[in-house]
Amino acid sequence: MKFLALVGIVALIWLVGLFAFADRVRNFTPAPEPARAEGIVALTGPSAERVNVAIRLLEQDKGERVLISGVNREVRRQELRELTPGSTRLFNCCVDLGFEAETTNGNAQEIAAWARAKGYESLIVVTSDYHMPRSLLEIRSAAPDLELTPYAVSTPSLDNSRWWRAAVTARRMTLEYVKYLAVLGRETLRKITGRDEAAAPAPTEEAAPA
């Protein structure tokens, strides 16, 4: 009986955490006007919207350069530029492409290495709303001294406060929550054990001179 009661308490805490996580995700959008940072980073995803938003921020002079992290190795700069309407001059001079990252942790390592190479101390982070909590956690782990400003891209299907009633949105939110908890657990364990792994530099493609 005590075991079942313990399981029930743990399940309740987990469920409360899920709804708190979902509320945090929904509060990321609409994103407020960000203060200017030294750099802007976009974590690639299922659509080009994250990259488009980062380029728009660059056009508004919200940062000196943009890093697009996690670009598919088969995608060429010209192809990516055609998917992102905006200033060709800015794209050519001030956008760097990172091809090494295949996971959010990889994105964080790539972003940390890029920021170190540029001497940046502040970044605007662009990714989807549901992906933002885990992305910030991973980047802060890889580069604790960076000042991060989240600028989330809204996921329309998650705007509804009853996201849990649809199987697709419930699955997306729950899966992201589980991934977030896994990273949070890893970071907590690392702090307890005192283990600190240095981020390995990840090569990026520098923008061509204008």
Phi, psi and chi 1 to 4 in degrees:
 res  aa     phi    psi   chi1   chi2   chi3   chi4
   1 MET       -  -44.0 -175.4   63.6   70.8      -
   2 LYS   -62.1  -38.8  -70.8 -176.6  178.8  179.6
   3 PHE   -62.5  -44.7  176.4   74.5      -      -
   4 LEU   -63.6  -37.9  -69.2  177.7      -      -
   5 ALA   -64.4  -39.7      -      -      -      -
   6 LEU   -65.0  -43.3  178.4   61.0      -      -
   7 VAL   -60.6  -42.3  170.5      -      -      -
   8 GLY   -63.5  -40.3      -      -      -      -
   9 ILE   -65.5  -44.0  -68.3  172.0      -      -
  10 VAL   -62.5  -43.5  170.8      -      -      -
  11 ALA   -62.4  -39.8      -      -      -      -
  12 LEU   -66.1  -43.5  179.8   59.7      -      -
  13 ILE   -61.7  -42.5  -67.2  173.0      -      -
  14 TRP   -61.7  -43.1 -174.0   91.9      -      -
  15 LEU   -67.6  -42.0 -170.0   61.1      -      -
  16 VAL   -61.8  -40.6  169.7      -      -      -
  17 GLY   -62.3  -38.6      -      -      -      -
  18 LEU   -61.4  -46.1  171.1   60.0      -      -
  19 PHE   -70.2  -32.5  -83.2   83.9      -      -
  20 ALA   -66.8  -40.3      -      -      -      -
  21 PHE   -62.4  -45.8  175.6   82.9      -      -
  22 ALA   -61.8  -39.1      -      -      -      -
  23 ASP   -65.5  -38.9 -171.8   58.8      -      -
  24 ARG   -64.0  -42.7 -178.6 -176.1  177.5 -168.4
  25 VAL   -59.4  -46.3  165.8      -      -      -
  26 ARG   -67.4  -27.7  -65.1  178.6   63.4 -113.5
  27 ASN   -78.6   -9.8  -74.3  -23.6      -      -
  28 PHE   -71.3  -22.1  -88.0  120.8      -      -
  29 THR  -125.9  149.7   55.2      -      -      -
  30 PRO   -68.7  141.2   25.7  -33.7      -      -
  31 ALA   -70.9  131.5      -      -      -      -
  32 PRO   -70.4  160.4   26.6  -34.4      -      -
  33 GLU   -59.8  120.2 -175.9   73.4   10.0      -
  34 PRO   -81.8  148.6   31.6  -34.7      -      -
  35 ALA   -70.2  156.6      -      -      -      -
  36 ARG   -65.4  137.1 -167.9 -179.9 -168.3  -82.3
  37 ALA  -119.8  173.9      -      -      -      -
  38 GLU   -75.4  -36.7  -67.6  172.8  -57.5      -
  39 GLY  -137.6  163.9      -      -      -      -
  40 ILE  -127.8  133.5  -57.3  165.8      -      -
  41 VAL  -124.5  139.0  -65.0      -      -      -
  42 ALA  -121.4  126.6      -      -      -      -
  43 LEU   -92.2  121.3  -72.9   72.9      -      -
  44 THR   -63.5  154.5   54.6      -      -      -
  45 GLY  -151.1 -158.1      -      -      -      -
  46 PRO   -69.2  -15.0   23.0  -33.3      -      -
  47 SER  -137.1  173.1   72.9      -      -      -
  48 ALA   -86.4    2.3      -      -      -      -
  49 GLU   -62.2  -39.8 -175.5   58.6   20.2      -
  50 ARG   -60.1  -43.5  -58.6  178.3 -172.5 -179.0
  51 VAL   -67.3  -42.1  176.4      -      -      -
  52 ASN   -58.1  -43.4  -72.0  -22.1      -      -
  53 VAL   -63.2  -43.3  168.5      -      -      -
  54 ALA   -62.1  -40.5      -      -      -      -
  55 ILE   -66.2  -39.1  -60.7  -60.1      -      -
  56 ARG   -62.7  -39.7  -73.0 -160.0  -62.4  -90.2
  57 LEU   -64.2  -37.4  -70.4  173.0      -      -
  58 LEU   -64.6  -41.2 -179.8   64.5      -      -
  59 GLU   -63.1  -29.9  -69.9  174.1  -22.6      -
  60 GLN   -86.1    7.7  -64.7  166.7   13.4      -
  61 ASP    61.4   40.3 -165.7   33.2      -      -
  62 LYS   -86.5   -4.6  -66.3  -62.3 -176.9  179.0
  63 GLY  -167.4  165.8      -      -      -      -
  64 GLU   -78.9  -40.2  -62.9  174.5    5.9      -
  65 ARG  -144.0  163.5  -59.0 -175.4   69.9   82.8
  66 VAL  -119.6  137.9  165.3      -      -      -
  67 LEU  -111.7  125.3  168.8   67.8      -      -
  68 ILE   -99.0  108.4  -56.7  174.7      -      -
  69 SER   -97.2  136.3  175.3      -      -      -
  70 GLY    87.5   30.1      -      -      -      -
  71 VAL   -72.2  136.6  178.7      -      -      -
  72 ASN   -59.7  133.3 -170.3  -53.2      -      -
  73 ARG   -60.2  -23.3  -69.6  178.0  179.3  -86.7
  74 GLU   -85.7   -8.0  -62.9 -180.0    1.0      -
  75 VAL   -87.4  128.4  174.5      -      -      -
  76 ARG   -93.0  158.0  -66.8  178.9  -61.6  176.0
  77 ARG   -55.5  -42.7  170.7  174.9  -73.7  -88.3
  78 GLN   -63.6  -40.1 -178.9  178.0   -8.8      -
  79 GLU   -64.4  -41.2  -65.9  172.4  -29.0      -
  80 LEU   -67.6  -38.9 -170.3   60.7      -      -
  81 ARG   -63.3  -37.4 -175.2  173.5   57.2 -135.7
  82 GLU   -68.0  -23.7  -69.2  172.1   -6.9      -
  83 LEU   -85.1   -9.3  -67.7  174.0      -      -
  84 THR  -121.1   93.7   55.0      -      -      -
  85 PRO   -61.0  140.2   22.1  -32.2      -      -
  86 GLY   153.7 -159.9      -      -      -      -
  87 SER   -77.4  116.6  169.9      -      -      -
  88 THR   -64.9  -36.7  -60.9      -      -      -
  89 ARG   -62.2  -45.6 -178.2 -172.8   64.0   81.0
  90 LEU   -64.4  -40.7  -83.8  177.4      -      -
  91 PHE   -62.5  -41.7 -163.2   99.1      -      -
  92 ASN   -69.9  -34.3  -73.1  -18.0      -      -
  93 CYS   -94.8  -28.1   80.3      -      -      -
  94 CYS  -130.5   17.2  -54.6      -      -      -
  95 VAL  -120.8  123.1  175.8      -      -      -
  96 ASP  -105.8  145.1  -58.5  -39.7      -      -
  97 LEU  -111.8  131.0  -53.6 -177.4      -      -
  98 GLY  -108.1  123.4      -      -      -      -
  99 PHE  -106.4   -3.3  -66.0   95.7      -      -
 100 GLU   -84.4  -32.5  -63.9  -59.3  -50.8      -
 101 ALA   -73.6  132.9      -      -      -      -
 102 GLU  -123.0   -8.3  -62.9 -179.0   -5.7      -
 103 THR  -136.3  172.0   63.3      -      -      -
 104 THR   -65.0  -36.8  -56.1      -      -      -
 105 ASN   -62.3  -40.1  179.2  -93.3      -      -
 106 GLY   -64.4  -39.6      -      -      -      -
 107 ASN   -56.5  -45.9  -71.7  135.4      -      -
 108 ALA   -61.6  -44.2      -      -      -      -
 109 GLN   -63.9  -40.7  -58.5  -62.8  -27.6      -
 110 GLU   -66.1  -42.7 -166.1  164.6   63.2      -
 111 ILE   -65.4  -43.5  -70.7  166.3      -      -
 112 ALA   -61.5  -43.6      -      -      -      -
 113 ALA   -65.1  -40.9      -      -      -      -
 114 TRP   -63.8  -45.2  179.7   77.0      -      -
 115 ALA   -62.7  -41.5      -      -      -      -
 116 ARG   -63.1  -43.6  -75.9 -162.3  -55.2  -87.5
 117 ALA   -64.3  -33.6      -      -      -      -
 118 LYS   -88.8  -11.4  -60.6  -62.7 -179.4 -173.9
 119 GLY    75.2   24.7      -      -      -      -
 120 TYR   -83.5  142.9  -68.1  160.7      -      -
 121 GLU  -116.9   -8.5  -62.8 -179.6   -6.6      -
 122 SER  -138.6  137.3   60.8      -      -      -
 123 LEU  -136.3  147.1  -60.3  176.6      -      -
 124 ILE   -97.5  126.8  -63.9  173.8      -      -
 125 VAL  -103.8  121.9  180.0      -      -      -
 126 VAL  -112.5  119.6  179.7      -      -      -
 127 THR  -160.0  179.0 -170.2      -      -      -
 128 SER   -68.1  153.4  -63.3      -      -      -
 129 ASP   -55.9  -46.4   47.3    7.7      -      -
 130 TYR   -68.0  -22.7   67.0   89.3      -      -
 131 HIS   -91.1  -12.5 -170.7 -130.7      -      -
 132 MET   -64.9  -46.9 -173.7   63.0   77.0      -
 133 PRO   -56.4  -45.4  -26.3   36.0      -      -
 134 ARG   -69.2  -37.7 -177.7  159.5   57.1  100.5
 135 SER   -62.6  -45.6  -61.0      -      -      -
 136 LEU   -63.1  -40.1  -66.2  176.5      -      -
 137 LEU   -63.1  -43.3 -167.0   58.0      -      -
 138 GLU   -67.5  -42.8  -69.7  -79.7   23.0      -
 139 ILE   -67.0  -40.4  -62.9  170.3      -      -
 140 ARG   -65.9  -30.9  -76.0  175.3  177.7  139.0
 141 SER   -68.4  -41.5  172.2      -      -      -
 142 ALA   -77.1  -29.6      -      -      -      -
 143 ALA  -143.9   79.1      -      -      -      -
 144 PRO   -60.1  -25.9  -18.5   30.3      -      -
 145 ASP   -87.5   -7.3  -64.5  -29.2      -      -
 146 LEU   -73.8  138.9  -82.7  178.1      -      -
 147 GLU   -89.7  118.8  178.3 -175.4  -17.9      -
 148 LEU  -111.5  132.5  -55.2  178.1      -      -
 149 THR  -116.0  112.8  -59.5      -      -      -
 150 PRO   -73.9  137.5   26.1  -32.7      -      -
 151 TYR  -134.7   93.2 -165.8   86.0      -      -
 152 ALA   -86.7  144.8      -      -      -      -
 153 VAL   -94.7  127.0  176.8      -      -      -
 154 SER   -68.9  140.8  176.3      -      -      -
 155 THR  -105.1  103.9  -54.3      -      -      -
 156 PRO   -51.0  -38.4  -28.8   36.8      -      -
 157 SER   -67.7  -16.7   61.0      -      -      -
 158 LEU   -99.4    0.4  -62.1 -179.6      -      -
 159 ASP   -69.3  -29.3  -75.2  -15.5      -      -
 160 ASN   -68.2  130.8 -169.2  -30.1      -      -
 161 SER   -65.3  -15.9   60.3      -      -      -
 162 ARG  -101.9   42.0  -61.9 -173.5  176.1 -176.9
 163 TRP   -56.2  -29.3   54.6  -92.8      -      -
 164 TRP   -71.9  -10.8   44.9  -90.4      -      -
 165 ARG   -85.9  -15.6  -60.3 -172.4   65.2  176.3
 166 ALA  -105.9  133.0      -      -      -      -
 167 ALA   -59.5  -40.8      -      -      -      -
 168 VAL   -65.4  -48.1  173.7      -      -      -
 169 THR   -72.2  -36.0   52.7      -      -      -
 170 ALA   -63.4  -41.2      -      -      -      -
 171 ARG   -66.1  -44.1 -178.8 -179.4 -178.4  -82.4
 172 ARG   -62.3  -46.9  170.3  172.7  -75.8  180.0
 173 MET   -65.9  -42.9 -166.8   71.4   80.4      -
 174 THR   -66.2  -43.3  -57.5      -      -      -
 175 LEU   -62.7  -42.1 -178.9   59.5      -      -
 176 GLU   -67.7  -36.0 -171.4   59.5   32.8      -
 177 TYR   -63.6  -42.8  175.4   56.0      -      -
 178 VAL   -63.0  -42.8  169.7      -      -      -
 179 LYS   -63.6  -40.5  -69.1  179.3  178.5  179.4
 180 TYR   -62.5  -44.1  173.9   79.3      -      -
 181 LEU   -62.9  -36.8  -72.3 -179.5      -      -
 182 ALA   -62.9  -43.6      -      -      -      -
 183 VAL   -67.5  -42.0  176.5      -      -      -
 184 LEU   -61.2  -41.1 -173.4   60.7      -      -
 185 GLY   -64.8  -41.4      -      -      -      -
 186 ARG   -62.0  -44.5 -176.6 -161.2   71.9 -158.6
 187 GLU   -67.9  -37.4  -70.0  -54.1  -59.0      -
 188 THR   -64.4  -43.6  -59.4      -      -      -
 189 LEU   -63.6  -38.8 -178.7   61.7      -      -
 190 ARG   -64.9  -39.1 -167.3  174.5   73.6  171.0
 191 LYS   -67.8  -38.3  -71.9  179.3 -179.8  178.4
 192 ILE   -66.9  -41.7  -68.4  173.0      -      -
 193 THR   -85.0  -12.7   58.9      -      -      -
 194 GLY    77.8   14.0      -      -      -      -
 195 ARG   -80.1  130.1 -177.2 -177.3  177.2 -170.7
 196 ASP  -138.1  109.4 -170.8   12.3      -      -
 197 GLU   -96.6  130.1  -63.0  175.9   -4.0      -
 198 ALA   -74.1  142.3      -      -      -      -
 199 ALA   -74.0  133.3      -      -      -      -
 200 ALA   -85.5  137.8      -      -      -      -
 201 PRO   -61.5  141.4  -21.3   32.4      -      -
 202 ALA  -120.8  127.0      -      -      -      -
 203 PRO   -67.8  144.8   24.9  -32.6      -      -
 204 THR  -129.4  159.2   58.4      -      -      -
 205 GLU   -89.8  117.9  176.9 -171.2  -59.5      -
 206 GLU   -73.0  145.8  -67.8  -71.1  -25.4      -
 207 ALA   -66.6  144.7      -      -      -      -
 208 ALA   -73.9  149.8      -      -      -      -
 209 PRO   -59.2  145.7  -21.6   32.5      -      -
 210 ALA   -68.3      -      -      -      -      -
